[in-house]
């Protein structure tokens, strides 16, 4: 089996949410527990940090991993989805799992004949756990795939649970109220494991976590109650947090408007890890925040990918993400904002469109995944919100048109879906 054959097996022979959406969602932990047990429950051989939330969990996971890596730990990092290469999901100290290891693990699984029918994510989760054990990690940062309570990653018992925030996404699977969604996310809280909640501003959401933590007798630390910095300053390429527990200032590489909330969550989590006995020097925190993309391979978060015109890509794909993205686009005054926009077909498109600037130029397109919303349908929905633009069959065509029409002072934004960004990134050197 070649690496490409292995990846095609994972994509085609097992249900994959990235490709087909809700039909691939397989709630319940029985299959993944059985598969993990048959492989030796390797996740129990190293400490873990479990990270859930509607938005910000990827940035939070990567930054915590970058700090721990800077502190001298050998760090596993499991995230989803990937943008270009499946191996982006499974990294050790920023390096993707080798192709040969993906092949070897899958061949071993197929030869074992377990008689199970795991999903793509169940297989990937156990592959990840096994690789981290084989690679000898000191600690692993594990991002929830979807929800929490019934997510495949929830077979771990971490040293710290982190929930970034709660907003509407995947309502068909998690429920159509914030309380229901919060209850699913709170399912990662376990006896004896302290919890960090990033945002406790919504009373009904806060109460879910307060009650769950009280039931299990675990400490709950709400980052938004005690912001661990006094103020924030910005330049076009950095954000600086002042008066922090780790020094007078932390200069951060991630600059999106949502990152100030993430930073409070991350700093609170790092303080808890220190209390748990992890050695995290101040300078490791500074390095982790300043070079998270280099250290961990993070991409697609208000990502600066070209100049003249400035071109930004962002994987924000739900209402919670666009509550930060839309104001950032509206604040651009140097020239026109040109949005290359596409969505998958199971998102709350109308709520997102209601947030977008009306004076931007729109290029409606579709990503190269079966879940992609037809751009003609997107154009019609957008028109009902007073947003107008032309339709393009793919991201390449849309980007070519936007570049041809843009002046050097314009802003080209690429987003709406993780998969739009995934199609765009290979187009840039």
C-alpha positions in Angstrom: 0.0 0.0 0.0 1.3 3.4 -0.9 0.6 6.5 1.2 -1.9 7.8 -1.4 -3.7 4.4 -1.4 -3.8 4.5 2.4 -5.3 8.0 2.4 -7.8 7.1 -0.2 -8.9 4.1 1.8 -9.5 6.4 4.8 -11.4 8.8 2.7 -13.5 6.3 0.7 -13.9 3.2 2.8 -14.9 5.0 6.1 -17.4 7.8 6.6 -15.6 11.2 6.7 -17.3 14.3 8.0 -15.0 16.5 6.1 -16.3 15.1 2.9 -20.0 14.2 3.5 -21.0 16.0 6.6 -23.7 14.8 9.0 -24.0 11.3 7.4 -20.5 10.6 8.7 -21.2 11.6 12.3 -21.2 8.5 14.5 -22.0 9.4 18.0 -21.0 7.0 20.8 -17.8 5.7 22.2 -18.2 1.9 22.0 -16.4 1.4 18.7 -13.5 3.7 19.4 -13.1 2.2 22.9 -12.9 -1.3 21.4 -10.5 -0.2 18.7 -8.3 1.6 21.3 -8.4 -1.4 23.7 -7.3 -3.8 20.9 -4.4 -1.5 20.2 -3.3 -1.4 23.8 -5.0 1.9 25.0 -1.9 3.7 24.1 -3.4 7.1 25.1 -3.0 6.1 28.7 0.8 6.0 28.4 1.3 9.8 28.3 -0.5 12.9 29.8 -3.0 14.7 27.7 -4.8 18.1 27.5 -8.3 18.0 26.0 -9.7 21.0 24.2 -13.3 21.6 23.1 -15.3 24.6 22.1 -17.2 26.0 19.1 -14.6 28.5 18.0 -10.9 29.0 18.8 -10.1 25.4 19.8 -7.6 25.0 17.0 -5.7 28.2 17.8 -5.8 27.4 21.5 -4.5 23.8 20.9 -1.7 25.0 18.7 -0.6 27.8 21.0 -0.5 25.6 24.1 1.4 23.0 22.1 3.9 25.7 20.9 4.5 26.9 24.5 5.0 23.4 25.8 7.3 22.6 22.9 9.3 25.8 23.7 9.5 24.6 27.3 11.4 21.5 26.2 8.6 19.0 26.1 8.1 16.6 23.2 4.5 17.4 22.3 1.9 15.5 20.3 -0.8 17.6 18.7 -4.0 16.2 17.2 -6.3 18.6 15.4 -8.9 18.6 12.6 -9.7 19.1 9.9 -6.6 19.2 7.7 -6.2 21.8 5.0 -4.0 20.1 2.4 -2.4 16.9 3.7 -4.1 14.3 6.0 -0.9 14.2 8.1 -1.5 17.8 9.3 -3.9 16.2 11.9 -1.2 14.3 13.7 2.1 16.1 14.6 4.9 15.7 17.1 6.8 18.9 17.8 5.3 20.4 14.7 6.3 17.5 12.4 3.6 15.6 10.6 3.3 11.9 11.1 5.5 10.2 8.4 3.7 8.8 5.4 5.3 5.4 6.2 3.7 5.4 9.6 0.2 6.1 8.2 0.7 3.2 5.9 2.1 0.8 8.5 -0.7 1.6 11.0 -3.5 1.1 8.4 -2.0 -2.1 7.1 -1.8 -3.5 10.6 -5.4 -2.5 11.3 -6.6 -4.2 8.1 -4.6 -7.3 8.7 -6.0 -7.6 12.2 -9.6 -8.2 11.0 -11.3 -6.8 14.0 -14.7 -6.9 12.5 -15.5 -3.3 13.4 -16.9 -0.6 11.2 -15.1 2.5 12.5 -15.6 6.0 11.0 -12.8 8.0 9.5 -12.4 10.0 12.7 -12.5 6.9 15.0 -9.7 5.3 12.9 -7.7 8.6 12.8 -8.1 9.1 16.6 -6.6 5.7 17.5 -3.9 6.1 14.9 -3.0 9.4 16.5 -2.9 7.9 20.0 -0.7 5.0 18.8 1.7 7.3 17.0 2.2 9.6 19.9 3.1 6.6 22.1 5.5 5.2 19.5 7.1 8.7 19.1 7.6 9.0 22.8 5.7 12.2 23.5 5.9 13.8 26.9 2.4 15.2 26.6 -0.3 15.5 23.9 -2.8 18.2 23.1 -6.0 16.6 21.8 -8.6 18.7 20.0 -12.2 17.5 20.0 -13.5 16.7 16.6 -17.2 17.6 17.1 -19.1 18.2 20.3 -17.4 16.5 23.2 -19.5 14.0 25.2 -19.7 11.5 22.3 -16.6 12.6 20.4 -14.0 9.8 19.7 -11.4 11.7 21.6 -13.4 11.5 24.8 -12.0 8.2 25.9 -8.9 10.0 27.3 -8.6 11.2 30.9 -6.5 14.4 30.6 -4.6 16.4 33.1 -6.6 19.5 32.0 -9.8 20.1 30.1 -10.3 23.3 28.2 -13.5 24.6 26.6 -13.0 27.8 24.6 -16.5 29.0 24.1 -20.1 28.1 23.0 -22.0 29.3 20.0 -24.2 27.8 17.3 -22.6 25.2 15.0 -23.4 21.6 14.1 -26.9 22.1 15.6 -28.2 18.9 13.9 -25.8 16.9 16.0 -25.4 18.9 19.2 -28.8 20.6 19.6 -30.4 23.9 18.6 -30.0 25.8 21.9 -26.8 27.1 23.5 -27.7 25.1 26.6 -27.8 21.8 24.6 -24.6 22.6 22.8 -22.9 23.5 26.1 -24.1 20.2 27.7 -22.4 18.3 24.9 -19.2 20.2 25.2 -19.2 19.9 29.0 -19.2 16.1 28.4 -15.4 16.2 28.3 -15.2 17.2 32.0 -14.1 14.3 34.1 -13.6 13.6 37.8 -10.4 14.8 39.2 -9.5 17.0 36.2 -9.6 20.8 36.5 -11.4 22.7 33.8 -10.8 26.0 32.0 -13.8 27.7 30.4 -12.7 30.5 28.1 -15.9 32.5 27.9 -18.5 32.5 30.7 -20.5 35.6 29.6 -23.7 33.9 28.6 -25.6 33.0 31.8 -27.3 29.8 30.5 -24.0 28.5 29.2 -22.1 29.4 32.3 -24.6 27.6 34.4 -24.1 24.3 32.5 -20.4 24.3 33.3 -20.8 25.5 36.9 -23.2 22.7 37.5 -21.2 20.0 35.7 -18.0 21.0 37.6 -19.9 21.0 40.9 -21.4 17.6 40.2 -17.9 16.1 39.6 -16.2 18.1 42.4 -13.6 19.7 40.1 -12.3 23.2 40.0 -13.7 25.5 37.2 -11.6 28.5 36.1 -13.4 30.9 33.8 -10.9 33.0 31.9 -13.3 35.8 31.0 -13.9 36.5 34.8 -10.2 37.3 35.3 -8.6 38.5 32.1 -4.9 37.8 32.6 -3.6 41.0 30.9 -4.4 44.7 31.4 -4.7 45.8 27.8 -3.9 45.0 24.2 -2.0 46.9 21.5 -2.0 46.1 17.8 0.2 46.5 14.8 -0.6 45.3 11.3 1.3 42.0 12.0 1.2 41.4 15.8 -0.9 41.7 18.9 0.7 42.5 22.2 -0.8 41.6 25.6 0.4 43.9 28.5 0.9 43.1 32.2 0.6 39.3 31.9 1.5 36.6 34.5 4.4 35.7 32.3 6.0 39.1 32.0 5.3 42.7 31.1 4.2 41.8 27.6 3.4 38.9 25.3 3.7 39.5 21.6 1.5 37.2 19.6 1.7 36.0 16.0 -2.0 35.4 15.7 -3.7 38.7 15.1 -7.4 38.0 14.4 -9.9 39.9 16.5 -11.0 36.6 18.2 -7.5 35.9 19.4 -7.7 38.2 22.4 -10.4 35.9 23.8 -8.3 32.9 22.9 -5.3 34.4 24.6 -7.1 34.8 27.9 -8.1 31.1 27.7 -4.6 30.0 26.8 -2.9 32.0 29.6 -5.4 30.7 32.1 -4.7 27.1 30.9 -1.0 27.5 31.1 -1.2 28.8 34.7 -3.2 25.6 35.5 -0.6 23.5 33.9 2.1 25.1 36.0 0.1 24.3 39.1 -0.2 20.7 37.9 3.6 20.5 37.9 4.6 21.3 34.4 7.7 23.4 34.0 6.8 26.3 31.8 9.3 29.2 31.9 8.1 32.7 31.0 10.4 32.8 28.0 8.7 29.6 26.7 5.4 31.3 26.8 6.8 34.3 24.9 8.3 32.0 22.2 5.2 29.9 21.9 2.9 32.9 21.3 5.3 34.6 19.0 6.1 31.6 16.7 3.1 29.3 17.0 2.7 28.9 13.2 6.4 28.0 12.7 6.5 25.7 15.7 3.2 23.8 15.0 2.3 24.3 11.4 -0.9 26.3 12.2 -2.5 27.8 9.1 -5.7 29.6 8.1 -6.2 31.9 11.1 -6.4 35.5 9.7 -3.5 34.2 7.6 -1.5 36.8 5.7 -0.7 35.0 2.4 0.1 37.8 -0.1 0.7 41.6 -0.4 -0.4 44.3 -2.8 -3.2 43.6 -2.6 -3.1 42.3 1.0 -4.6 38.8 0.9 -6.0 37.2 4.0 -7.4 33.6 4.5 -9.4 32.5 7.5 -11.1 29.2 8.3 -13.9 30.8 10.3 -17.0 29.0 9.2 -19.8 29.7 11.6 -21.7 32.6 13.2 -19.4 32.7 16.2 -16.3 33.1 13.9 -18.0 35.7 11.7 -18.9 37.8 14.6 -15.2 38.6 14.7 -14.4 38.4 11.0 -17.1 40.7 9.7 -16.1 43.7 11.8 -12.5 43.2 10.8 -13.5 43.3 7.1 -15.7 46.4 7.7 -12.8 48.2 9.3 -10.7 48.1 6.1 -10.6 51.6 4.7 -7.5 51.7 2.5 -9.3 50.3 -0.6 -12.1 47.9 -1.5 -12.7 44.6 0.3 -13.0 41.7 -2.1 -14.4 38.5 -0.6 -13.9 35.1 -2.2 -16.7 33.3 -0.4 -18.0 29.7 -0.2 -19.7 27.5 2.4 -20.6 23.9 3.0 -24.3 23.1 2.7 -25.0 22.4 6.4 -24.2 25.8 7.9 -26.5 28.7 9.0 -25.7 30.7 5.9 -28.4 33.4 6.5 -27.1 34.3 9.9 -23.6 34.6 8.6 -24.6 36.7 5.6 -26.5 39.1 7.9 -23.2 40.1 9.4 -21.2 40.8 6.2 -20.4 44.2 4.9 -22.7 45.3 2.1 -20.1 47.4 0.3 -17.6 44.6 -0.3 -17.2 43.0 -3.7 -18.2 39.3 -3.6 -16.9 36.3 -5.6 -19.1 33.4 -4.8 -17.5 30.0 -5.4 -17.4 26.4 -4.1 -14.8 24.2 -2.5 -13.7 20.9 -4.0 -15.7 18.7 -1.5 -19.1 17.1 -1.9 -20.5 19.1 1.0 -19.9 22.4 -0.8 -22.9 24.7 -1.3 -23.6 25.4 -4.9 -22.4 29.0 -5.6 -25.5 29.8 -7.6 -27.6 28.9 -4.5 -25.2 31.0 -2.4 -25.6 34.0 -4.8 -29.4 33.8 -4.4 -29.4 33.5 -0.6 -26.9 36.4 -0.5 -29.1 38.6 -2.7 -31.9 38.2 -0.3 -29.6 39.9 2.3 -28.7 42.7 0.0 -25.3 41.2 -0.9 -24.5 40.8 -4.6 -21.6 39.3 -6.5 -20.7 37.0 -9.4 -20.4 33.2 -9.4 -17.2 31.3 -10.1 -16.9 27.5 -10.5 -13.9 27.1 -8.3 -11.5 29.0 -6.0 -8.8 29.3 -8.6 -11.1 31.1 -11.0 -12.5 33.3 -8.3 -9.0 34.3 -7.1 -7.9 35.0 -10.7 -10.8 37.4 -11.1 -10.3 39.1 -7.8 -6.6 39.7 -8.5 -7.3 41.1 -11.9 -9.8 43.6 -10.6 -8.0 44.6 -7.4 -5.8 47.6 -6.8 -2.7 47.4 -4.6 -4.6 49.0 -1.7 -7.5 46.5 -1.7 -8.0 43.6 0.7 -8.7 40.2 -0.8 -10.4 37.9 1.8 -10.7 34.1 1.2 -13.0 32.2 3.5 -16.4 31.1 4.5 -15.3 27.5 4.8 -12.2 25.6 5.9 -12.3 23.9 2.5 -12.2 27.2 0.6 -9.0 28.0 2.4 -7.7 24.5 1.7 -8.2 25.0 -2.0 -6.7 28.5 -2.0 -3.4 27.8 -0.1 -1.7 25.7 -2.8 -2.2 28.7 -5.2 0.3 30.8 -3.3 4.1 30.1 -3.3 
